[in-house]
Amino acid sequence: MEDCSLLDLGAKGLKFTWYRRQLGSVIAKRLDRAMCDIPWQLTFPEAFVENLCRVYSDHCPILVRRNGRCSRWTDRPFHFQAAWATHRDFEPLVSNVWRRNSILGEWVVCNQEGSYSIQ
């Protein structure tokens, strides 16, 4: 990295990006990183890396954000509106989404707890 003049962008979110179960214990490491050179860092001084929850791989995806802030959806907490449940299409829509997208279940568990749990 030094020979190529690359800088590690660091990360927010999960501390580790790789998990492996071995002999009844869990090994966790930060293997995945985003690197940049100095001109890129000067162009995007607010950029940061966000480590996301892993789904099917033993590696967590990483997301590089150039503007230095999370999207507007993550700037404020989600609030469920009870009135949504009274809409005639609510139950079929939710059932359909949960049935066809098994990733959503893991994603919600991971984000609600604010930490990684191995399943």
Biopython code that builds the backbone (N, CA, C, O; Angstrom):
import numpy as np
from Bio.PDB.StructureBuilder import StructureBuilder

atoms = [
    (1, "MET", "N", (0.818, -1.178, 0.000)),
    (1, "MET", "CA", (0.000, 0.000, 0.000)),
    (1, "MET", "C", (0.873, 1.258, 0.000)),
    (1, "MET", "O", (0.598, 2.209, -0.732)),
    (2, "GLU", "N", (1.898, 1.259, 0.800)),
    (2, "GLU", "CA", (2.769, 2.435, 0.857)),
    (2, "GLU", "C", (3.510, 2.640, -0.457)),
    (2, "GLU", "O", (3.674, 3.775, -0.905)),
    (3, "ASP", "N", (3.962, 1.545, -1.082)),
    (3, "ASP", "CA", (4.677, 1.658, -2.355)),
    (3, "ASP", "C", (3.806, 2.274, -3.444)),
    (3, "ASP", "O", (4.315, 2.931, -4.352)),
    (4, "CYS", "N", (2.506, 2.063, -3.355)),
    (4, "CYS", "CA", (1.568, 2.610, -4.345)),
    (4, "CYS", "C", (0.956, 3.932, -3.888)),
    (4, "CYS", "O", (0.105, 4.491, -4.580)),
    (5, "SER", "N", (1.375, 4.431, -2.745)),
    (5, "SER", "CA", (0.838, 5.674, -2.164)),
    (5, "SER", "C", (-0.671, 5.609, -1.971)),
    (5, "SER", "O", (-1.392, 6.555, -2.287)),
    (6, "LEU", "N", (-1.138, 4.475, -1.446)),
    (6, "LEU", "CA", (-2.563, 4.307, -1.187)),
    (6, "LEU", "C", (-2.867, 4.519, 0.288)),
    (6, "LEU", "O", (-2.063, 4.190, 1.160)),
    (7, "LEU", "N", (-4.044, 5.075, 0.546)),
    (7, "LEU", "CA", (-4.501, 5.335, 1.901)),
    (7, "LEU", "C", (-5.730, 4.485, 2.192)),
    (7, "LEU", "O", (-6.582, 4.292, 1.325)),
    (8, "ASP", "N", (-5.815, 3.980, 3.414)),
    (8, "ASP", "CA", (-7.003, 3.249, 3.852)),
    (8, "ASP", "C", (-8.055, 4.286, 4.247)),
    (8, "ASP", "O", (-7.776, 5.175, 5.051)),
    (9, "LEU", "N", (-9.255, 4.179, 3.690)),
    (9, "LEU", "CA", (-10.314, 5.142, 3.997)),
    (9, "LEU", "C", (-10.936, 4.945, 5.374)),
    (9, "LEU", "O", (-11.762, 5.756, 5.792)),
    (10, "GLY", "N", (-10.557, 3.885, 6.090)),
    (10, "GLY", "CA", (-11.185, 3.625, 7.380)),
    (10, "GLY", "C", (-12.586, 3.076, 7.166)),
    (10, "GLY", "O", (-12.948, 2.719, 6.045)),
    (11, "ALA", "N", (-13.375, 3.006, 8.228)),
    (11, "ALA", "CA", (-14.731, 2.473, 8.079)),
    (11, "ALA", "C", (-15.611, 2.858, 9.258)),
    (11, "ALA", "O", (-15.140, 3.084, 10.372)),
    (12, "LYS", "N", (-16.905, 2.923, 8.970)),
    (12, "LYS", "CA", (-17.938, 3.098, 9.993)),
    (12, "LYS", "C", (-18.831, 1.872, 9.921)),
    (12, "LYS", "O", (-18.840, 1.163, 8.915)),
    (13, "GLY", "N", (-19.564, 1.627, 10.962)),
    (13, "GLY", "CA", (-20.459, 0.473, 10.967)),
    (13, "GLY", "C", (-19.812, -0.697, 11.672)),
    (13, "GLY", "O", (-19.169, -0.528, 12.708)),
    (14, "LEU", "N", (-19.978, -1.876, 11.119)),
    (14, "LEU", "CA", (-19.436, -3.077, 11.743)),
    (14, "LEU", "C", (-17.916, -3.007, 11.830)),
    (14, "LEU", "O", (-17.249, -2.541, 10.905)),
    (15, "LYS", "N", (-17.380, -3.475, 12.951)),
    (15, "LYS", "CA", (-15.930, -3.423, 13.153)),
    (15, "LYS", "C", (-15.193, -4.415, 12.248)),
    (15, "LYS", "O", (-14.106, -4.117, 11.753)),
    (16, "PHE", "N", (-15.780, -5.581, 12.037)),
    (16, "PHE", "CA", (-15.135, -6.625, 11.245)),
    (16, "PHE", "C", (-15.877, -6.845, 9.931)),
    (16, "PHE", "O", (-17.080, -6.600, 9.839)),
    (17, "THR", "N", (-15.148, -7.312, 8.912)),
    (17, "THR", "CA", (-15.756, -7.548, 7.597)),
    (17, "THR", "C", (-15.726, -9.017, 7.184)),
    (17, "THR", "O", (-16.206, -9.360, 6.104)),
    (18, "TRP", "N", (-15.179, -9.876, 8.015)),
    (18, "TRP", "CA", (-15.086, -11.301, 7.684)),
    (18, "TRP", "C", (-15.316, -12.106, 8.955)),
    (18, "TRP", "O", (-14.751, -11.801, 10.006)),
    (19, "TYR", "N", (-16.154, -13.140, 8.849)),
    (19, "TYR", "CA", (-16.489, -13.981, 9.999)),
    (19, "TYR", "C", (-16.397, -15.441, 9.592)),
    (19, "TYR", "O", (-16.789, -15.815, 8.486)),
    (20, "ARG", "N", (-15.870, -16.274, 10.505)),
    (20, "ARG", "CA", (-15.773, -17.709, 10.235)),
    (20, "ARG", "C", (-15.987, -18.464, 11.540)),
    (20, "ARG", "O", (-15.359, -18.160, 12.555)),
    (21, "ARG", "N", (-16.876, -19.450, 11.506)),
    (21, "ARG", "CA", (-17.047, -20.336, 12.660)),
    (21, "ARG", "C", (-15.997, -21.425, 12.568)),
    (21, "ARG", "O", (-15.758, -21.997, 11.505)),
    (22, "GLN", "N", (-15.373, -21.701, 13.711)),
    (22, "GLN", "CA", (-14.349, -22.742, 13.714)),
    (22, "GLN", "C", (-14.270, -23.361, 15.102)),
    (22, "GLN", "O", (-13.986, -22.673, 16.082)),
    (23, "LEU", "N", (-14.518, -24.649, 15.180)),
    (23, "LEU", "CA", (-14.420, -25.395, 16.431)),
    (23, "LEU", "C", (-15.195, -24.739, 17.568)),
    (23, "LEU", "O", (-14.669, -24.574, 18.669)),
    (24, "GLY", "N", (-16.430, -24.371, 17.305)),
    (24, "GLY", "CA", (-17.291, -23.818, 18.340)),
    (24, "GLY", "C", (-17.052, -22.361, 18.688)),
    (24, "GLY", "O", (-17.704, -21.826, 19.584)),
    (25, "SER", "N", (-16.137, -21.716, 18.002)),
    (25, "SER", "CA", (-15.900, -20.294, 18.261)),
    (25, "SER", "C", (-16.010, -19.525, 16.945)),
    (25, "SER", "O", (-16.154, -20.115, 15.874)),
    (26, "VAL", "N", (-15.941, -18.229, 17.046)),
    (26, "VAL", "CA", (-16.049, -17.378, 15.868)),
    (26, "VAL", "C", (-14.771, -16.564, 15.717)),
    (26, "VAL", "O", (-14.289, -15.952, 16.671)),
    (27, "ILE", "N", (-14.236, -16.569, 14.514)),
    (27, "ILE", "CA", (-13.079, -15.736, 14.190)),
    (27, "ILE", "C", (-13.606, -14.555, 13.388)),
    (27, "ILE", "O", (-14.366, -14.741, 12.437)),
    (28, "ALA", "N", (-13.213, -13.353, 13.758)),
    (28, "ALA", "CA", (-13.669, -12.148, 13.060)),
    (28, "ALA", "C", (-12.460, -11.262, 12.772)),
    (28, "ALA", "O", (-11.633, -11.031, 13.654)),
    (29, "LYS", "N", (-12.360, -10.770, 11.542)),
    (29, "LYS", "CA", (-11.238, -9.920, 11.123)),
    (29, "LYS", "C", (-11.744, -8.804, 10.220)),
    (29, "LYS", "O", (-12.816, -8.910, 9.625)),
    (30, "ARG", "N", (-10.971, -7.750, 10.125)),
    (30, "ARG", "CA", (-11.263, -6.693, 9.142)),
    (30, "ARG", "C", (-10.360, -6.941, 7.935)),
    (30, "ARG", "O", (-9.246, -6.421, 7.866)),
    (31, "LEU", "N", (-10.847, -7.734, 6.990)),
    (31, "LEU", "CA", (-10.065, -8.074, 5.804)),
    (31, "LEU", "C", (-10.357, -7.146, 4.630)),
    (31, "LEU", "O", (-9.464, -6.843, 3.839)),
    (32, "ASP", "N", (-11.592, -6.700, 4.515)),
    (32, "ASP", "CA", (-12.023, -5.922, 3.353)),
    (32, "ASP", "C", (-11.894, -4.431, 3.647)),
    (32, "ASP", "O", (-12.370, -3.941, 4.671)),
    (33, "ARG", "N", (-11.246, -3.725, 2.736)),
    (33, "ARG", "CA", (-10.982, -2.300, 2.925)),
    (33, "ARG", "C", (-11.152, -1.565, 1.606)),
    (33, "ARG", "O", (-11.098, -2.165, 0.532)),
    (34, "ALA", "N", (-11.356, -0.270, 1.703)),
    (34, "ALA", "CA", (-11.370, 0.581, 0.509)),
    (34, "ALA", "C", (-10.127, 1.462, 0.574)),
    (34, "ALA", "O", (-9.816, 2.051, 1.610)),
    (35, "MET", "N", (-9.434, 1.537, -0.539)),
    (35, "MET", "CA", (-8.197, 2.310, -0.610)),
    (35, "MET", "C", (-8.363, 3.439, -1.625)),
    (35, "MET", "O", (-9.181, 3.348, -2.540)),
    (36, "CYS", "N", (-7.587, 4.491, -1.453)),
    (36, "CYS", "CA", (-7.608, 5.589, -2.426)),
    (36, "CYS", "C", (-6.228, 6.224, -2.490)),
    (36, "CYS", "O", (-5.393, 6.017, -1.609)),
    (37, "ASP", "N", (-6.000, 6.994, -3.537)),
    (37, "ASP", "CA", (-4.755, 7.755, -3.618)),
    (37, "ASP", "C", (-5.026, 9.188, -3.141)),
    (37, "ASP", "O", (-6.175, 9.556, -2.899)),
    (38, "ILE", "N", (-3.989, 9.973, -3.011)),
    (38, "ILE", "CA", (-4.125, 11.333, -2.484)),
    (38, "ILE", "C", (-4.998, 12.219, -3.374)),
    (38, "ILE", "O", (-5.840, 12.944, -2.844)),
    (39, "PRO", "N", (-4.836, 12.197, -4.716)),
    (39, "PRO", "CA", (-5.734, 13.026, -5.539)),
    (39, "PRO", "C", (-7.217, 12.681, -5.345)),
    (39, "PRO", "O", (-8.060, 13.578, -5.330)),
    (40, "TRP", "N", (-7.538, 11.395, -5.195)),
    (40, "TRP", "CA", (-8.930, 11.012, -4.972)),
    (40, "TRP", "C", (-9.414, 11.554, -3.634)),
    (40, "TRP", "O", (-10.526, 12.074, -3.537)),
    (41, "GLN", "N", (-8.581, 11.435, -2.602)),
    (41, "GLN", "CA", (-8.971, 11.930, -1.283)),
    (41, "GLN", "C", (-9.168, 13.446, -1.293)),
    (41, "GLN", "O", (-10.052, 13.960, -0.608)),
    (42, "LEU", "N", (-8.358, 14.155, -2.060)),
    (42, "LEU", "CA", (-8.523, 15.604, -2.168)),
    (42, "LEU", "C", (-9.802, 15.964, -2.925)),
    (42, "LEU", "O", (-10.426, 16.988, -2.646)),
    (43, "THR", "N", (-10.187, 15.124, -3.875)),
    (43, "THR", "CA", (-11.422, 15.350, -4.628)),
    (43, "THR", "C", (-12.652, 15.061, -3.772)),
    (43, "THR", "O", (-13.667, 15.748, -3.892)),
    (44, "PHE", "N", (-12.567, 14.051, -2.911)),
    (44, "PHE", "CA", (-13.692, 13.646, -2.057)),
    (44, "PHE", "C", (-13.252, 13.642, -0.589)),
    (44, "PHE", "O", (-13.137, 12.570, 0.005)),
    (45, "PRO", "N", (-13.007, 14.797, 0.002)),
    (45, "PRO", "CA", (-12.471, 14.855, 1.366)),
    (45, "PRO", "C", (-13.430, 14.327, 2.437)),
    (45, "PRO", "O", (-12.987, 13.970, 3.528)),
    (46, "GLU", "N", (-14.718, 14.272, 2.151)),
    (46, "GLU", "CA", (-15.691, 13.803, 3.142)),
    (46, "GLU", "C", (-16.041, 12.326, 2.971)),
    (46, "GLU", "O", (-16.892, 11.808, 3.694)),
    (47, "ALA", "N", (-15.408, 11.655, 2.040)),
    (47, "ALA", "CA", (-15.749, 10.257, 1.754)),
    (47, "ALA", "C", (-15.459, 9.368, 2.955)),
    (47, "ALA", "O", (-14.535, 9.612, 3.731)),
    (48, "PHE", "N", (-16.273, 8.334, 3.083)),
    (48, "PHE", "CA", (-16.029, 7.337, 4.117)),
    (48, "PHE", "C", (-16.571, 5.990, 3.651)),
    (48, "PHE", "O", (-17.320, 5.909, 2.677)),
    (49, "VAL", "N", (-16.185, 4.952, 4.353)),
    (49, "VAL", "CA", (-16.602, 3.588, 4.036)),
    (49, "VAL", "C", (-17.577, 3.128, 5.109)),
    (49, "VAL", "O", (-17.376, 3.373, 6.299)),
    (50, "GLU", "N", (-18.624, 2.466, 4.674)),
    (50, "GLU", "CA", (-19.602, 1.905, 5.602)),
    (50, "GLU", "C", (-19.586, 0.389, 5.448)),
    (50, "GLU", "O", (-19.860, -0.131, 4.366)),
    (51, "ASN", "N", (-19.265, -0.323, 6.529)),
    (51, "ASN", "CA", (-19.307, -1.785, 6.522)),
    (51, "ASN", "C", (-20.747, -2.212, 6.773)),
    (51, "ASN", "O", (-21.335, -1.857, 7.795)),
    (52, "LEU", "N", (-21.312, -2.973, 5.844)),
    (52, "LEU", "CA", (-22.706, -3.398, 5.927)),
    (52, "LEU", "C", (-22.801, -4.807, 6.493)),
    (52, "LEU", "O", (-21.791, -5.498, 6.625)),
    (53, "CYS", "N", (-24.000, -5.228, 6.822)),
    (53, "CYS", "CA", (-24.228, -6.573, 7.368)),
    (53, "CYS", "C", (-24.054, -7.629, 6.285)),
    (53, "CYS", "O", (-24.488, -7.446, 5.148)),
    (54, "ARG", "N", (-23.420, -8.727, 6.650)),
    (54, "ARG", "CA", (-23.235, -9.809, 5.691)),
    (54, "ARG", "C", (-24.535, -10.574, 5.569)),
    (54, "ARG", "O", (-25.339, -10.616, 6.501)),
    (55, "VAL", "N", (-24.733, -11.183, 4.395)),
    (55, "VAL", "CA", (-25.959, -11.933, 4.173)),
    (55, "VAL", "C", (-25.625, -13.385, 3.849)),
    (55, "VAL", "O", (-25.858, -14.265, 4.678)),
    (56, "TYR", "N", (-25.087, -13.652, 2.671)),
    (56, "TYR", "CA", (-24.816, -15.029, 2.263)),
    (56, "TYR", "C", (-23.343, -15.384, 2.285)),
    (56, "TYR", "O", (-23.006, -16.566, 2.360)),
    (57, "SER", "N", (-22.476, -14.431, 2.223)),
    (57, "SER", "CA", (-21.037, -14.666, 2.193)),
    (57, "SER", "C", (-20.474, -14.578, 3.608)),
    (57, "SER", "O", (-21.155, -14.106, 4.519)),
    (58, "ASP", "N", (-19.239, -15.029, 3.794)),
    (58, "ASP", "CA", (-18.588, -14.807, 5.081)),
    (58, "ASP", "C", (-17.936, -13.423, 5.124)),
    (58, "ASP", "O", (-17.366, -13.038, 6.145)),
    (59, "HIS", "N", (-18.017, -12.674, 4.019)),
    (59, "HIS", "CA", (-17.525, -11.295, 3.949)),
    (59, "HIS", "C", (-18.698, -10.326, 4.001)),
    (59, "HIS", "O", (-19.761, -10.592, 3.438)),
    (60, "CYS", "N", (-18.500, -9.210, 4.674)),
    (60, "CYS", "CA", (-19.504, -8.142, 4.695)),
    (60, "CYS", "C", (-19.267, -7.226, 3.503)),
    (60, "CYS", "O", (-18.117, -6.936, 3.172)),
    (61, "PRO", "N", (-20.324, -6.769, 2.858)),
    (61, "PRO", "CA", (-20.122, -5.787, 1.781)),
    (61, "PRO", "C", (-19.672, -4.454, 2.372)),
    (61, "PRO", "O", (-20.023, -4.110, 3.501)),
    (62, "ILE", "N", (-18.900, -3.719, 1.600)),
    (62, "ILE", "CA", (-18.505, -2.378, 2.024)),
    (62, "ILE", "C", (-19.055, -1.384, 1.011)),
    (62, "ILE", "O", (-19.118, -1.665, -0.186)),
    (63, "LEU", "N", (-19.447, -0.228, 1.506)),
    (63, "LEU", "CA", (-20.043, 0.803, 0.669)),
    (63, "LEU", "C", (-19.236, 2.082, 0.839)),
    (63, "LEU", "O", (-19.063, 2.567, 1.957)),
    (64, "VAL", "N", (-18.743, 2.628, -0.268)),
    (64, "VAL", "CA", (-17.999, 3.888, -0.215)),
    (64, "VAL", "C", (-18.979, 5.023, -0.475)),
    (64, "VAL", "O", (-19.646, 5.060, -1.509)),
    (65, "ARG", "N", (-19.054, 5.935, 0.463)),
    (65, "ARG", "CA", (-19.914, 7.118, 0.318)),
    (65, "ARG", "C", (-19.010, 8.317, 0.073)),
    (65, "ARG", "O", (-18.143, 8.631, 0.888)),
    (66, "ARG", "N", (-19.219, 8.981, -1.052)),
    (66, "ARG", "CA", (-18.350, 10.102, -1.431)),
    (66, "ARG", "C", (-18.700, 11.405, -0.739)),
    (66, "ARG", "O", (-17.820, 12.237, -0.519)),
    (67, "ASN", "N", (-19.969, 11.604, -0.389)),
    (67, "ASN", "CA", (-20.378, 12.909, 0.115)),
    (67, "ASN", "C", (-20.241, 13.076, 1.620)),
    (67, "ASN", "O", (-20.547, 14.148, 2.144)),
    (68, "GLY", "N", (-19.794, 12.059, 2.323)),
    (68, "GLY", "CA", (-19.531, 12.189, 3.746)),
    (68, "GLY", "C", (-20.746, 12.121, 4.644)),
    (68, "GLY", "O", (-20.621, 12.302, 5.856)),
    (69, "ARG", "N", (-21.911, 11.867, 4.090)),
    (69, "ARG", "CA", (-23.089, 11.750, 4.935)),
    (69, "ARG", "C", (-23.952, 10.600, 4.442)),
    (69, "ARG", "O", (-23.947, 10.257, 3.259)),
    (70, "CYS", "N", (-24.676, 10.025, 5.355)),
    (70, "CYS", "CA", (-25.569, 8.929, 5.006)),
    (70, "CYS", "C", (-26.752, 9.466, 4.213)),
    (70, "CYS", "O", (-27.034, 10.664, 4.215)),
    (71, "SER", "N", (-27.418, 8.572, 3.552)),
    (71, "SER", "CA", (-28.588, 8.986, 2.777)),
    (71, "SER", "C", (-29.672, 9.518, 3.703)),
    (71, "SER", "O", (-29.635, 9.291, 4.913)),
    (72, "ARG", "N", (-30.624, 10.219, 3.134)),
    (72, "ARG", "CA", (-31.675, 10.821, 3.953)),
    (72, "ARG", "C", (-32.494, 9.779, 4.702)),
    (72, "ARG", "O", (-33.116, 10.099, 5.714)),
    (73, "TRP", "N", (-32.505, 8.536, 4.221)),
    (73, "TRP", "CA", (-33.277, 7.505, 4.906)),
    (73, "TRP", "C", (-32.598, 7.065, 6.190)),
    (73, "TRP", "O", (-33.281, 6.631, 7.118)),
    (74, "THR", "N", (-31.287, 7.162, 6.276)),
    (74, "THR", "CA", (-30.592, 6.746, 7.493)),
    (74, "THR", "C", (-30.317, 7.908, 8.424)),
    (74, "THR", "O", (-29.796, 7.699, 9.519)),
    (75, "ASP", "N", (-30.649, 9.130, 8.026)),
    (75, "ASP", "CA", (-30.445, 10.281, 8.894)),
    (75, "ASP", "C", (-31.468, 10.338, 10.021)),
    (75, "ASP", "O", (-31.227, 10.974, 11.047)),
    (76, "ARG", "N", (-32.583, 9.693, 9.842)),
    (76, "ARG", "CA", (-33.606, 9.721, 10.882)),
    (76, "ARG", "C", (-34.139, 8.301, 11.078)),
    (76, "ARG", "O", (-34.137, 7.505, 10.139)),
    (77, "PRO", "N", (-34.592, 7.980, 12.288)),
    (77, "PRO", "CA", (-35.077, 6.624, 12.541)),
    (77, "PRO", "C", (-36.394, 6.347, 11.829)),
    (77, "PRO", "O", (-37.169, 7.260, 11.544)),
    (78, "PHE", "N", (-36.629, 5.082, 11.550)),
    (78, "PHE", "CA", (-37.872, 4.655, 10.924)),
    (78, "PHE", "C", (-38.980, 4.667, 11.972)),
    (78, "PHE", "O", (-38.779, 4.206, 13.096)),
    (79, "HIS", "N", (-40.126, 5.184, 11.616)),
    (79, "HIS", "CA", (-41.298, 5.168, 12.496)),
    (79, "HIS", "C", (-42.451, 4.511, 11.752)),
    (79, "HIS", "O", (-42.856, 4.960, 10.679)),
    (80, "PHE", "N", (-42.970, 3.443, 12.339)),
    (80, "PHE", "CA", (-44.112, 2.759, 11.740)),
    (80, "PHE", "C", (-45.376, 3.547, 12.049)),
    (80, "PHE", "O", (-45.606, 3.940, 13.193)),
    (81, "GLN", "N", (-46.182, 3.772, 11.045)),
    (81, "GLN", "CA", (-47.458, 4.460, 11.215)),
    (81, "GLN", "C", (-48.558, 3.397, 11.299)),
    (81, "GLN", "O", (-48.766, 2.646, 10.347)),
    (82, "ALA", "N", (-49.252, 3.333, 12.418)),
    (82, "ALA", "CA", (-50.287, 2.317, 12.625)),
    (82, "ALA", "C", (-51.356, 2.366, 11.540)),
    (82, "ALA", "O", (-51.959, 1.341, 11.220)),
    (83, "ALA", "N", (-51.594, 3.524, 10.983)),
    (83, "ALA", "CA", (-52.606, 3.660, 9.928)),
    (83, "ALA", "C", (-52.257, 2.826, 8.696)),
    (83, "ALA", "O", (-53.154, 2.419, 7.957)),
    (84, "TRP", "N", (-50.974, 2.566, 8.464)),
    (84, "TRP", "CA", (-50.584, 1.755, 7.314)),
    (84, "TRP", "C", (-51.225, 0.371, 7.382)),
    (84, "TRP", "O", (-51.631, -0.182, 6.360)),
    (85, "ALA", "N", (-51.313, -0.181, 8.585)),
    (85, "ALA", "CA", (-51.843, -1.535, 8.762)),
    (85, "ALA", "C", (-53.331, -1.623, 8.426)),
    (85, "ALA", "O", (-53.845, -2.721, 8.211)),
    (86, "THR", "N", (-54.018, -0.512, 8.378)),
    (86, "THR", "CA", (-55.449, -0.535, 8.058)),
    (86, "THR", "C", (-55.708, -0.512, 6.553)),
    (86, "THR", "O", (-56.838, -0.732, 6.117)),
    (87, "HIS", "N", (-54.687, -0.252, 5.768)),
    (87, "HIS", "CA", (-54.855, -0.215, 4.313)),
    (87, "HIS", "C", (-55.110, -1.633, 3.807)),
    (87, "HIS", "O", (-54.472, -2.578, 4.270)),
    (88, "ARG", "N", (-56.030, -1.788, 2.868)),
    (88, "ARG", "CA", (-56.422, -3.122, 2.394)),
    (88, "ARG", "C", (-55.270, -3.894, 1.759)),
    (88, "ARG", "O", (-55.290, -5.125, 1.774)),
    (89, "ASP", "N", (-54.276, -3.221, 1.207)),
    (89, "ASP", "CA", (-53.156, -3.908, 0.553)),
    (89, "ASP", "C", (-51.973, -4.161, 1.484)),
    (89, "ASP", "O", (-50.972, -4.741, 1.063)),
    (90, "PHE", "N", (-52.073, -3.737, 2.731)),
    (90, "PHE", "CA", (-50.928, -3.830, 3.645)),
    (90, "PHE", "C", (-50.478, -5.272, 3.871)),
    (90, "PHE", "O", (-49.323, -5.609, 3.610)),
    (91, "GLU", "N", (-51.380, -6.124, 4.354)),
    (91, "GLU", "CA", (-51.002, -7.497, 4.691)),
    (91, "GLU", "C", (-50.505, -8.287, 3.483)),
    (91, "GLU", "O", (-49.468, -8.942, 3.591)),
    (92, "PRO", "N", (-51.190, -8.260, 2.334)),
    (92, "PRO", "CA", (-50.661, -8.991, 1.174)),
    (92, "PRO", "C", (-49.291, -8.473, 0.722)),
    (92, "PRO", "O", (-48.427, -9.258, 0.331)),
    (93, "LEU", "N", (-49.099, -7.174, 0.775)),
    (93, "LEU", "CA", (-47.820, -6.602, 0.358)),
    (93, "LEU", "C", (-46.687, -7.060, 1.269)),
    (93, "LEU", "O", (-45.646, -7.510, 0.789)),
    (94, "VAL", "N", (-46.884, -6.949, 2.573)),
    (94, "VAL", "CA", (-45.846, -7.351, 3.525)),
    (94, "VAL", "C", (-45.566, -8.846, 3.409)),
    (94, "VAL", "O", (-44.405, -9.255, 3.385)),
    (95, "SER", "N", (-46.605, -9.660, 3.336)),
    (95, "SER", "CA", (-46.418, -11.114, 3.203)),
    (95, "SER", "C", (-45.631, -11.457, 1.948)),
    (95, "SER", "O", (-44.726, -12.291, 1.989)),
    (96, "ASN", "N", (-45.968, -10.827, 0.847)),
    (96, "ASN", "CA", (-45.289, -11.089, -0.420)),
    (96, "ASN", "C", (-43.811, -10.711, -0.349)),
    (96, "ASN", "O", (-42.951, -11.469, -0.799)),
    (97, "VAL", "N", (-43.521, -9.557, 0.207)),
    (97, "VAL", "CA", (-42.126, -9.107, 0.297)),
    (97, "VAL", "C", (-41.313, -10.049, 1.174)),
    (97, "VAL", "O", (-40.201, -10.424, 0.804)),
    (98, "TRP", "N", (-41.843, -10.438, 2.324)),
    (98, "TRP", "CA", (-41.100, -11.322, 3.217)),
    (98, "TRP", "C", (-40.918, -12.706, 2.601)),
    (98, "TRP", "O", (-39.879, -13.336, 2.800)),
    (99, "ARG", "N", (-41.911, -13.185, 1.859)),
    (99, "ARG", "CA", (-41.806, -14.507, 1.229)),
    (99, "ARG", "C", (-40.731, -14.541, 0.156)),
    (99, "ARG", "O", (-39.963, -15.500, 0.072)),
    (100, "ARG", "N", (-40.674, -13.501, -0.663)),
    (100, "ARG", "CA", (-39.751, -13.559, -1.801)),
    (100, "ARG", "C", (-38.363, -13.017, -1.480)),
    (100, "ARG", "O", (-37.449, -13.177, -2.288)),
    (101, "ASN", "N", (-38.178, -12.390, -0.342)),
    (101, "ASN", "CA", (-36.889, -11.778, -0.036)),
    (101, "ASN", "C", (-36.389, -12.233, 1.321)),
    (101, "ASN", "O", (-36.582, -11.543, 2.321)),
    (102, "SER", "N", (-35.745, -13.396, 1.360)),
    (102, "SER", "CA", (-35.244, -13.911, 2.633)),
    (102, "SER", "C", (-34.102, -13.068, 3.173)),
    (102, "SER", "O", (-33.812, -13.128, 4.368)),
    (103, "ILE", "N", (-33.441, -12.279, 2.320)),
    (103, "ILE", "CA", (-32.356, -11.402, 2.774)),
    (103, "ILE", "C", (-32.893, -10.383, 3.766)),
    (103, "ILE", "O", (-32.205, -10.036, 4.726)),
    (104, "LEU", "N", (-34.095, -9.905, 3.553)),
    (104, "LEU", "CA", (-34.669, -8.867, 4.393)),
    (104, "LEU", "C", (-34.698, -9.278, 5.853)),
    (104, "LEU", "O", (-34.429, -8.456, 6.730)),
    (105, "GLY", "N", (-35.020, -10.539, 6.132)),
    (105, "GLY", "CA", (-35.065, -11.003, 7.511)),
    (105, "GLY", "C", (-33.747, -10.820, 8.229)),
    (105, "GLY", "O", (-33.723, -10.298, 9.344)),
    (106, "GLU", "N", (-32.639, -11.239, 7.614)),
    (106, "GLU", "CA", (-31.329, -11.065, 8.230)),
    (106, "GLU", "C", (-30.969, -9.599, 8.360)),
    (106, "GLU", "O", (-30.404, -9.184, 9.372)),
    (107, "TRP", "N", (-31.293, -8.807, 7.338)),
    (107, "TRP", "CA", (-30.949, -7.390, 7.341)),
    (107, "TRP", "C", (-31.627, -6.680, 8.491)),
    (107, "TRP", "O", (-31.001, -5.887, 9.194)),
    (108, "VAL", "N", (-32.915, -6.963, 8.690)),
    (108, "VAL", "CA", (-33.666, -6.303, 9.758)),
    (108, "VAL", "C", (-33.105, -6.693, 11.112)),
    (108, "VAL", "O", (-32.917, -5.826, 11.966)),
    (109, "VAL", "N", (-32.833, -7.970, 11.334)),
    (109, "VAL", "CA", (-32.278, -8.410, 12.606)),
    (109, "VAL", "C", (-30.963, -7.707, 12.875)),
    (109, "VAL", "O", (-30.721, -7.232, 13.984)),
    (110, "CYS", "N", (-30.127, -7.640, 11.877)),
    (110, "CYS", "CA", (-28.817, -7.020, 12.052)),
    (110, "CYS", "C", (-28.945, -5.540, 12.393)),
    (110, "CYS", "O", (-28.270, -5.062, 13.305)),
    (111, "ASN", "N", (-29.790, -4.810, 11.686)),
    (111, "ASN", "CA", (-29.893, -3.380, 11.905)),
    (111, "ASN", "C", (-30.676, -3.022, 13.158)),
    (111, "ASN", "O", (-30.374, -2.008, 13.787)),
    (112, "GLN", "N", (-31.663, -3.808, 13.543)),
    (112, "GLN", "CA", (-32.403, -3.513, 14.759)),
    (112, "GLN", "C", (-31.510, -3.675, 15.980)),
    (112, "GLN", "O", (-31.589, -2.881, 16.917)),
    (113, "GLU", "N", (-30.669, -4.687, 15.977)),
    (113, "GLU", "CA", (-29.803, -4.928, 17.119)),
    (113, "GLU", "C", (-28.612, -3.992, 17.128)),
    (113, "GLU", "O", (-28.008, -3.766, 18.177)),
    (114, "GLY", "N", (-28.268, -3.449, 15.985)),
    (114, "GLY", "CA", (-27.131, -2.547, 15.901)),
    (114, "GLY", "C", (-25.799, -3.261, 15.960)),
    (114, "GLY", "O", (-24.752, -2.622, 16.065)),
    (115, "SER", "N", (-25.828, -4.575, 15.894)),
    (115, "SER", "CA", (-24.584, -5.327, 15.915)),
    (115, "SER", "C", (-24.774, -6.591, 15.086)),
    (115, "SER", "O", (-25.878, -6.897, 14.638)),
    (116, "TYR", "N", (-23.694, -7.307, 14.894)),
    (116, "TYR", "CA", (-23.726, -8.511, 14.072)),
    (116, "TYR", "C", (-23.990, -9.719, 14.949)),
    (116, "TYR", "O", (-23.355, -9.873, 15.992)),
    (117, "SER", "N", (-24.902, -10.566, 14.553)),
    (117, "SER", "CA", (-25.118, -11.823, 15.253)),
    (117, "SER", "C", (-24.991, -12.950, 14.242)),
    (117, "SER", "O", (-25.581, -12.891, 13.163)),
    (118, "ILE", "N", (-24.241, -13.952, 14.579)),
    (118, "ILE", "CA", (-24.008, -15.064, 13.651)),
    (118, "ILE", "C", (-25.171, -16.032, 13.735)),
    (118, "ILE", "O", (-25.585, -16.444, 14.819)),
    (119, "GLN", "N", (-25.691, -16.387, 12.561)),
    (119, "GLN", "CA", (-26.844, -17.285, 12.516)),
    (119, "GLN", "C", (-26.468, -18.586, 11.859)),
    (119, "GLN", "O", (-27.307, -19.476, 11.726)),
]
sb = StructureBuilder()
sb.init_structure("model")
sb.init_model(0)
sb.init_chain("A")
sb.init_seg("    ")
for serial, (resi, resn, name, xyz) in enumerate(atoms, 1):
    if name == "N":
        sb.init_residue(resn, " ", resi, " ")
    sb.init_atom(name, np.array(xyz, "f"), 0.0, 1.0, " ", f" {name:<3s}", serial, name[0])
structure = sb.get_structure()
